[in-house]
Amino acid sequence: MELDEFRKRGYEIIDWITDYFQYIESFPVKSNLKPGDVMINLPGTAPENPDSFDKIMTDFNKVILPGITHWQHPNFHAYFPANNSFPSIIAEMLTSAIGAQCMIWQTSPAAAELEETVMNWLKQMLNLPNEFSGVIQDTASTSTLVSILTAREKFSEFSINKNGITGNENFRIYCSTETHSSIEKAVKIAGIGKENLVKLPVNENFELIPEELDKAIEIDIINGFKPLCVVATIGTTGSVSVDPLKEIGDICKKYGIWLHVDAAFAGSALI
């Protein structure tokens, strides 16, 4: 695709996106297709020759679009709210065009310094302590994994990164029965083990019960386990419940445990 065609097709895509949002209510929220309905209309082998842009867009509208669940639809009420807006779409176009790999400062100084600035803005808006710092992760699930790995290394004095898991760590992680499924996945990936994830009961508002947390930690210590991390939630997937952070924080401080707060759903309400 040459620059002139890129310009032309780019304007066409903008028109398509604008029409999509204008008429999105005409689509069913959930696709009516059955399993396999999309694949049967796709080639069984990778194409050896390129298709025209018009042919690709025809296939997109006839084959792909009917198999889409429309997260931006005003009647979509499942999962988390979709992370989308007109400014974000335009921003995606700019970042996609630049195509920078922003691993370290040298690979793109602007990316590193913009990220740090935005994280400082967020810290100020949430009224977090000045000593807090952070980076942007690609998803809340990754954030949870990074936090649990960080807790693991802090309490093992970085020996696990160096020597691996010996099997004698006896770490325990605590959360409520309402926490996101990514917590259990992170515990597995971090090598701590599903059996060492303690899921605690909730009250009538689906909030973690601090007394149950305190009791579980005390029993684990008696039995030779090492409490590693507590995961509290601001906005659970099932009910948008908020765990009592102050009480949980006091318990973590009492036992010297890492506290991770999963605020992916309702954390922005703190602003």
VEXDORO-424762 format. One record per atom (N, C-alpha, C): x negated, y negated, z negated. Coordinates in steps of 0.001 Angstrom, whole numbers, padded with zeros to 6 digits, always signed. Each point is the difference from the previous one (the first is absolute). Example, Ala and Ser with C-alpha at 12.3 -4.5 7.8 and 13.67 -1.06 7.14 Angstrom:
<sites>
-013190+005690-007800;+000890-001190+000000;-000900-001200+000000;+000350-001050+000720;-000820-001190-000060;+000770-001090-000730;
</sites>
This chain:
<sites>
-000842+001190+000000;+000842-001190+000000;-000883-001248+000000;+000175-000818+000991;-000768-001235+000099;+000653-001107-000843;-000742-001088-000181;+000475-001070-000863;+001332-000587+000461;+000158-000202+001305;+001238-000591+000502;+001205+000884-000309;-000175+001316+000198;+001117+000909-000308;+000225+000072-001511;-001092-000025-000761;+000133+000002-001454;+000842-001188-000471;-000257-001174+000558;+000767-001179-000365;+001485+000206+000343;+000255+000487+001203;+001376+000209+000453;+000721+001020-000874;-000650+001153-000220;+000643+001064-000788;+000128-000403-001468;-000948-000784-000474;+000092-000465-001378;+001239-000838-000235;+000295-000898+000937;+001219-000805-000107;+001243+000889+000070;-000063+001040+000828;+001140+000920+000109;+000244+000733-001318;-001083+000390-000660;+000136+000697-001288;+000582-000934-001059;-000437-001258-000005;+000572-000970-000936;+001499-000129+000247;+000402-000057+001261;+001429-000069+000329;+000719+001245-000497;-000638+001160+000178;+000617+001257-000449;+000193-000026-001516;-001037-000409-000732;+000083-000039-001464;+001091-000968-000450;+000082-001153+000652;+001012-000996-000354;+001404+000553+000235;+000202+000659+001142;+001297+000616+000300;+000326+001105-001002;-001018+000756-000367;+000197+001095-000958;+000565-000523-001310;-000592-001057-000523;+000490-000551-001261;+001362-000688+000173;+000228-000559+001159;+001281-000677+000226;+001151+000999+000041;-000269+001186+000550;+001079+000985+000188;-000192+001255-000840;-000806-000085-001046;-000339+001194-000774;+001231+000650-000639;+001020-000806-000303;+001195+000559-000637;+000787+000904+000936;-000302-000034+001297;+000693+000858+000947;-000539+001434-000029;-001165+000208-000641;-000584+001335-000093;+000518+000720-001249;+000088+001326+000069;+000293+000747-001234;-001209-000093-000923;+000230-000135-001295;-001120-000125-000929;-000896+001226+000098;+000611+001159-000013;-000733+001262+000035;+000182+000658+001363;-001078+000524+000514;+000053+000659+001303;+000979+001175-000015;+000715+000169+001097;+000944+001111+000117;-000604+001216+000683;-001285-000054+000296;-000638+001111+000703;-000179+001217-000899;-000175+001137+000645;-000306+001247-000705;-001489+000288+000158;-000572+000809-000908;-001425+000332+000116;-000332+000545+001397;-001040-000534+000587;-000433+000453+001317;+000531-000826+001147;+000995-000868-000244;+000609-000779+001086;-000982-000982+000629;-000941-000506-000780;-000990-000913+000560;-001074+000787+000753;-000502+001049-000612;-001097+000762+000602;+000374+000617+001337;+001263+000381+000147;+000423+000638+001253;-000073-000975+001172;+000000-001293-000310;-000079-001027+001043;-001408-000560+000176;-000971+000613-000655;-001389-000421+000122;-000789+001066+000751;-001031-000392+000765;-000800+000986+000734;-000656+000997-000952;-000123+001224+000440;-000625+001034-000825;-001505-000129-000068;-000579-000718+000947;-001446-000235-000001;-000264-001490+000178;-001173-000406-000413;-000361-001416+000117;-000070-000398+001473;+000516-001166+000362;-000031-000435+001400;-001431-000230+000481;-000267+000396+001252;-001336-000200+000575;-000115-001358+000685;+001135-000588+000346;+000001-001289+000677;+000880-000978-000770;-000320-001291+000062;+000792-000977-000736;+001367-000229+000630;+000986-000296-000855;+001324-000420+000475;+000037-001513+000084;+000947-000501+000761;+000177-001447+000075;+000596-000502-001310;-000186-001279-000249;+000562-000603-001209;+001517+000126-000007;+000619-000197+001158;+001470+000105+000082;+000464+001407-000342;-000727+001012+000476;+000366+001394-000296;-000159+000278-001496;-001069-000529-000599;-000217+000200-001435;+001126-000633-000808;+000419-001202+000370;+001072-000675-000728;+001335+000697+000203;+000217+000562+001198;+001223+000774+000233;+000040+001218-000911;-001122+000711-000097;-000071+001159-000898;+000170-000432-001459;-000583-001138-000341;+000112-000493-001372;+001463-000233-000368;+000728-000636+000900;+001405-000321-000274;+000902+001225+000042;-000305+000948+000885;+000878+001159+000175;-000348+001175-000907;-001292+000141-000315;-000438+001182-000755;-000334-000343-001452;-000755-001067-000184;-000488-000327-001344;+001046-000727-000839;+000600-001031+000541;+000921-000832-000774;+001173+000790-000591;+000599+000955+000740;+001092+000780-000604;-000450+000862-001178;-001308+000235-000131;-000507+000818-001100;-000565-000815-001143;+000337-001274-000031;-000507-000889-001045;+001051-000231-001086;-000431+000095-001247;+000808-000482-001115;-000337-001478-000187;+000990-000851+000049;-000235-001441+000076;-000104-000613-001405;-001250-000083-000471;-000271-000493-001342;+000340-001472-000158;+000052-000727+001097;+000324-001430-000087;+001509-000264+000081;+000784+001035+000196;+001454-000128+000115;+000586-000537-001309;+000946-000917+000055;+000576-000543-001243;+000716+001044-000852;+000340+001151+000601;+000661+001059-000763;-000953+001105-000423;-001287-000235+000141;-000990+000985-000462;-000231-000200-001490;+000344+000999-000798;-000105-000129-001455;-000793+001155-000619;-000859+000644+000778;-000773+001132-000518;-001439-000423-000279;-000642+000727-000915;-001407-000221-000313;-000267-001450-000432;-001214-000456+000261;-000347-001381-000324;+000491-000918+001113;+000171-001282-000289;+000293-000952+001077;-001145+000015+001012;+000329-000115+001277;-001024+000076+001039;-000902-001230-000034;-001296+000244+000152;-000983-001089-000074;-000141-000652+001369;+000894-000908+000309;-000008-000590+001329;+000621-001391-000035;-000525-000871+000856;+000547-001342+000177;-000565-000530+001305;+000610-001046+000530;-000510-000577+001241;-001445-000487-000146;-000343-000733-001075;-001404-000409-000144;-000957+001187-000079;+000437+001090-000659;-000897+001149-000121;-000217+000677+001349;+001027+000003+000847;-000149+000583+001337;-001015-000800+000814;+000111-001318-000068;-000946-000851+000713;-001412+000186-000553;-000115+000115-001330;-001310+000213-000617;-000604+001322+000459;+000839+001037+000125;-000480+001300+000487;-000563-000128+001408;+000626-000821+000824;-000489-000204+001355;-001391-000629-000014;-000191-000991-000873;-001298-000664-000084;-001079+000950-000502;+000293+000726-001078;-001007+000904-000550;-000283+001151+000959;+001026+000463+000707;-000197+001065+000984;-000877-000474+001148;+000204-001238+000423;-000793-000549+001107;-001466-000146-000390;-000249-000473-001213;-001384-000169-000453;-000661+001357-000228;+000767+000930-000588;-000479+001375-000177;-001257+000114-000845;-000114-000813-001031;-001196+000030-000836;+000024+001178-000966;-001159+000559-000271;-000149+001016-001038;-000552-000715-001237;+000834-000136-001003;-000319-000898-001129;-000488+000787-001205;-001077+000760+000173;-000490+000829-001098;-000701-000808-001077;-000901-000890+000427;-000792-000798-000929;-000041-001437+000509;-000596-000901-000797;-000016-001414+000363;-000646-000222+001364;-001116+000700+000268;-000734-000232+001238;+000806+000366+001248;+000921+000955-000122;+000748+000417+001190;+001079-001000+000382;+000429-000812-000931;+000952-001094+000276;+000122-000866-001250;-000846-001015-000128;+000049-000858-001199;+001382-000567-000281;+000714-000416+001047;+001316-000606-000224;+000963+000993-000636;-000061+001263+000431;+000907+001013-000545;-000257+000215-001485;-001276+000117-000364;-000346+000243-001402;+000413-001177-000880;-000268-001210+000460;+000283-001163-000825;+001489-000340-000032;+000704+000280+001100;+001453-000190+000002;+000658+000981-000953;-000456+001262+000017;+000562+001005-000908;-000210-000404-001451;-001216-000426-000328;-000283-000392-001382;+000842-001195-000418;+000173-000940+000912;+000811-001181-000304;+001455+000371-000237;+000548+000848+000870;+001398+000405-000140;+000209+000789-001285;-000950+000850-000368;+000119+000740-001249;-000036-000943-001199;-000800-001056+000101;-000012-000999-001077;+001333-000743-000065;+000576-000303+001166;+001337-000608+000013;+001002+000898-000712;-000045+001290+000355;+000942+000955-000594;-000186+000074-001509;-001249+000018-000430;-000288+000029-001442;+000615-001206-000689;-000134-001175+000602;+000564-001219-000578;+001521+000049-000024;+000597+000477+001086;+001464+000045+000081;+000594+000976-001002;-000740+001076-000292;+000478+000998-000952;-000410-000321-001431;-000780-001096-000163;-000463-000422-001322;-000860+001072-000664;-000858+000639+000801;-000927+000995-000534;-001226-000708-000574;-000727+000645-000894;-001207-000617-000580;-001033-000330+001073;-000790-001030-000230;-000986-000455+000973;-001031+001062+000346;-000290+000900-000952;-001048+000995+000259;+000472+001114+000940;+001285+000023+000339;+000494+001007+000931;-000567-000267+001397;-000302+001065+000720;-000405-000102+001401;+000563+001198+000731;+000019-000063+001326;+000567+001123+000724;-000223-000094+001491;+000397+001050+000687;-000076+000056+001455;+001341+000503+000530;+000233-000232+001281;+001232+000438+000641;-000157+001449+000457;+000927+000848-000389;+000026+001382+000479;+001045+000129+001106;-000090+001087+000763;+000919+000153+001127;+001391+000428-000438;+000132+000567-001186;+001298+000451-000486;-000059+000196-001509;+001165+000025-000625;+000054+000204-001454;-000554+001364-000388;+000190+000997+000867;-000508+001338-000297;-001518-000003-000099;-000648-000724+000904;-001455-000123-000057;-000429-000747-001250;+000746-001044-000364;-000320-000764-001204;+000018+000896-001235;+000998+000869-000074;+000096+000922-001130;-001192+000940-000030;-000349+000550+001161;-001145+000911+000069;-001285-000707-000419;-000219-001205+000515;-001211-000760-000344;-000056-000275-001499;+001140-000333-000587;+000033-000299-001424;-000332+001234-000833;+000570+001139+000381;-000259+001236-000751;-001452+000441+000167;-000538-000156+001210;-001414+000327+000213;-000901-000918-000821;+000360-001281-000072;-000791-000947-000775;+000040+000352-001483;+001191+000345-000489;+000123+000419-001401;-000837+001250-000253;+000050+000929+000936;-000766+001249-000130;-001486-000275-000129;-000517-000908+000839;-001435-000292-000028;-000385-000819-001233;+000878-000893-000400;-000288-000804-001195;-000165+000896-001220;+000910+000960-000152;-000008+000826-001205;-000947+001193+000104;-000510+000265+001202;-001013+001049+000136;-001388-000610+000164;-000071-001340-000137;-001255-000735+000180;-000615+000308+001368;+000867+000095+000993;-000358+000204+001404;-000675+001349+000264;+000118+000915-000939;-000649+001303+000178;+000729+000865+001027;+001321-000192+000151;+000741+000832+000952;-000376-000373+001426;-000159-001295+000272;-000457-000412+001325;-001372+000578+000303;-000809+000143-001022;-001371+000477+000185;-000071+001524+000034;+000654+000659-000949;-000169+001444-000174;+001219+000829+000368;+001138-000662+000238;+001219+000742+000272;+000729+000370-001271;+001183+000585+000162;+000820+000396-001147;-000471+001350-000518;-000268+000079-001289;-000503+001238-000594;+001117+000928-000449;+001190-000575-000222;+001106+000798-000527;+000158-000156-001491;-000927-000729-000615;+000052-000188-001452;+000451-001395-000403;+000465-000799+000972;+000360-001381-000309;+001255-000101-000861;+000992+000857+000262;+001249+000013-000785;+000719-001341+000012;-000075-000714+001121;+000677-001287+000092;+001512+000192+000072;+000729-000975-000535;+001466-000001+000093;+000457-001357+000510;+001028+000017+000843;+000613-001221+000516;+001485+000049-000324;+000554-001159-000344;+001378-000068-000488;+000827-000953+000870;+001237+000413+000246;+000945-000851+000725;+001405+000462-000371;+001009-000687+000484;+001368+000426-000258;+000467+000926+001125;+001127+000615-000212;+000572+000874+001028;+000512-000791+001195;+000041-001331-000124;+000529-000850+001068;-001095-000638+000862;-001254+000255-000318;-001079-000629+000768;-000043+000546+001422;-000700-000721+000865;-000067+000337+001420;-000785+001298+000212;+000337+000716+001059;-000649+001280+000297;-001495-000158+000254;-000439-001213+000332;-001420-000227+000267;-000863+000219-001242;+000611-000090-001183;-000766+000207-001233;-000494+001441-000043;+000911+000922+000245;-000376+001420-000023;-001011+000318+001103;+000195-000597+001174;-000943+000228+001096;-001393-000495-000372;-000052-001181-000615;-001291-000570-000387;-000704+000869-001033;+000764+000535-000934;-000574+000869-001029;-000612+001247+000638;+000670+000539+001010;-000528+001176+000701;-001268-000347+000771;+000052-001107+000756;-001145-000392+000820;-001210-000336-000865;+000245-000608-001156;-001087-000389-000896;-000618+001189-000723;+000567+001187+000182;-000556+001196-000608;+000370+000192-001452;+000952-000783-000476;+000408+000103-001408;+000982+001150-000194;+000796+000264+001030;+000885+001159-000049;+001418-000332-000412;+000948+000567+000720;+001412-000252-000253;+000403+000348-001430;-000602+001062-000548;+000352+000429-001348;-000407-001026-001061;-000885-000909+000362;-000445-001019-000959;+000725-001329+000173;+001045+000004+000811;+000870-001166+000107;+001195+000212-000923;+000097-000811-001017;+001068+000130-001002;+001127-000950+000374;+001142+000572+000406;+001158-000820+000361;+000920-000123-001211;+000185-001232-000436;+000719-000261-001244;+001463-000344+000261;+000880+000305-000937;+001426-000294+000167;+000283-001493+000016;+001154-000353+000543;+000419-001402+000087;+001286-000198-000808;+000306-001271-000263;+001231-000323-000712;+001164-000161+000969;+001117-000529-000487;+001200-000121+000837;-000182-001007+001139;-001024-000849-000101;-000305-000950+001071;-001122+000497+000910;-000340+001282-000138;-001049+000641+000806;-001380-000600-000235;-000232-000501-001212;-001283-000587-000375;-000786+000985-000856;-001317-000006+000169;-000854+000839-000835;+000198-000356-001467;+000050+001014-000855;+000216-000213-001433;-001354-000073-000698;-000389-001171-000523;-001332-000162-000601;-000288+001000-001119;+000997+000290-000821;-000210+000940-001112;-000388+001386+000509;+000596+000397+001132;-000335+001302+000589;-001428-000004+000541;-000422-001136+000535;-001367-000132+000498;-000990+000113-001146;+000249-000733-001056;-000889+000019-001166;-000113+001416-000562;+001137+000677-000100;+000023+001355-000547;-000792+000968+000887;+000189-000125+001327;-000684+000904+000936;-001511-000187-000052;-000439-001256-000092;-001430-000276-000063;-000599+000569-001284;+000690-000199-001105;-000495+000481-001292;-000132+001523-000008;+000992+000681+000555;-000036+001468+000051;-001139+000483+000897;-000189-000679+001148;-001068+000400+000923;-001372-000161-000640;-000204-001071-000735;-001285-000217-000661;-000279+001110-001011;+001030+000383-000750;-000135+001087-000977;-000390+001300+000699;+000548+000194+001211;-000245+001244+000742;-001244-000063+000891;-000788-001062-000146;-001272-000056+000704;+000025-000634+001369;+001119-000585+000380;+000070-000701+001289;-000533-001427-000135;-000355-000587+001143;-000505-001375+000023;+000979-000878+000779;+000830-000764-000688;+000928-000908+000689;-000776-000982+000872;+000337-000017+001295;-000771-000784+000959;+000727-001252+000465;+001272+000164+000363;+000697-001098+000673;+001506+000120-000224;+000642-001147-000135;+001465-000074-000029;+000442-000806+001218;+001019+000507+000698;+000554-000712+001152;+001381-000513-000379;+000140-001304-000066;+001301-000628-000237;+000514-000567+001315;+001300-000212+000071;+000605-000426+001265;+000839-001262-000181;-000179-000937+000916;+000911-001143+000104;+000816+000204+001268;+001150+000631-000161;+000868+000269+001145;-000150+001406+000525;+000648+000962-000645;-000078+001382+000476;+000797+000165+001293;-000375+001014+000765;+000654+000215+001294;+001476+000330-000158;+000315+000796-001020;+001367+000484-000146;+000988-001034-000515;-000462-000884-000907;+000962-000901-000648;-000523-001420-000221;-001215-000294+000432;-000656-001298-000219;-000154-000291-001499;-000120+001038-000813;-000192-000208-001438;-001412-000520-000272;-000148-000681-001132;-001279-000595-000382;-000414+000570-001354;-001163+000635-000029;-000486+000565-001257;-000404-001117-000971;+000122+000236-001302;-000350-001024-001004;-001517-000197-000071;-000512-000931+000780;-001441-000148+000165;-000721-000383-001283;+000592-000900-000783;-000699-000451-001216;-000225+001162-000958;+001051+000780-000239;-000119+001137-000919;-000988+001036+000538;+000066+000250+001314;-000919+000965+000609;-001431-000532-000069;-000156-001308+000264;-001323-000606-000085;-000602+000090-001384;+000828-000190-001016;-000478+000104-001384;-000483+001417-000299;+000719+000993+000515;-000396+001399-000220;-001319+000287+000713;-000138-000501+001223;-001243+000210+000743;-001183-000656-000720;+000235-001183-000547;-001055-000699-000735;-000362+000764-001273;+001008+000561-000630;-000204+000755-001238;-000927+001195+000223;+000197+000695+001131;-000785+001206+000273;-001153-000242+000989;-000133-001213+000507;-001058-000283+000960;+000211+000679+001335;+001242-000062+000509;+000360+000698+001236;+000183-001013+001129;-000363+000418+001197;+000201-000825+001201;+001495-000130+000274;+000450-001213+000317;+001409-000229+000353;+000098-000441+001452;+000726+000767+000779;+000273-000383+001394;+001479-000344+000114;+000307-001177+000553;+001388-000409+000178;+000336+000065+001504;+000923+000876+000320;+000483+000112+001379;+001138-001001+000171;-000312-001127+000631;+000980-001079+000158;+000379-000180+001465;-000117+001077+000774;+000211-000114+001455;+001402-000474+000364;+000996+000403-000788;+001383-000318+000368;+000416-001374-000529;-000081-000189-001305;+000585-001210-000603;-001018-000946-000609;-001294+000276+000182;-001023-000859-000585;+000063-001431+000462;+000431-000197+001235;+000067-001373+000527;+001013-000848-000757;+000909+000634-000722;+000986-000756-000796;-000681-000791-001103;-001208+000416-000389;-000735-000710-001051;-000364-001411+000437;-000076-000219+001317;-000335-001334+000485;+001090-000990-000365;
</sites>
